Amino acid sequence: MTTIFLLTASNVFMTVAWYGHLKFKEVTLWKVVLASWGIAFFEYCLMVPANRFGHGQFNAAELKTIQEIITLIVFSVFSVVYLNEELRWNYVVGFLLIVAAAFFIFKKW
């Protein structure tokens, strides 16, 4: 669970770093880039340990898959709650197909 918690927390920071500035288009780009880098620093402080602790319990492909699914969940919530954007049915279907792909990655054939 430590790996999942760290991956989730890191994704919250990265989502804010990548998309949080979209509500502040009046701020100059260089300021937004610097602020995003500052926020992303904390993402790395969580992501690197998450991968270090998780490797062995999960292989690299599994870690990446977990991270991507967490990213989709965090991004979906962020875009609806913070950006006030609609979560359309086709987005949900596309995200679910990505989650279905995880089955093939985690299945021991």
C-alpha positions, 0 to 999 in steps of 0.5 A, a space after each residue: 500500500 505504501 507504493 500505491 499511496 506514494 504514487 497517488 500523492 505524486 500524481 496529485 502534485 503532477 496533475 496540479 503542476 501540469 494543469 493547475 495553471 489553466 485557471 490562471 491564463 493571465 499569468 505570464 508563461 515563464 512564471 507558470 513554468 517556474 511554479 510548475 517546476 516547483 510543484 513537480 519537485 514534490 512529485 519527484 520526491 514521491 514518485 522515485 521512492 514509490 518506484 524504489 519501494 514498489 520494484 520487487 513487489 511489482 515489475 517496472 511494467 506493472 508499476 507504470 501501469 498502476 501509475 497510469 491508472 492512478 493518473 487517469 483517476 486523479 486527472 478525472 477528478 481534478 478536471 471535473 472538480 477544479 477545472 469544471 470540465 465535463 467528464 464525457 462518456 467517451 472519455 470514461 470508455 477510453 479510460 476504462 479500455 486503458 484499465 482493461 489493458 491492465 488485465 493483460 499486464 498483470 495476468 500471469 500467462 
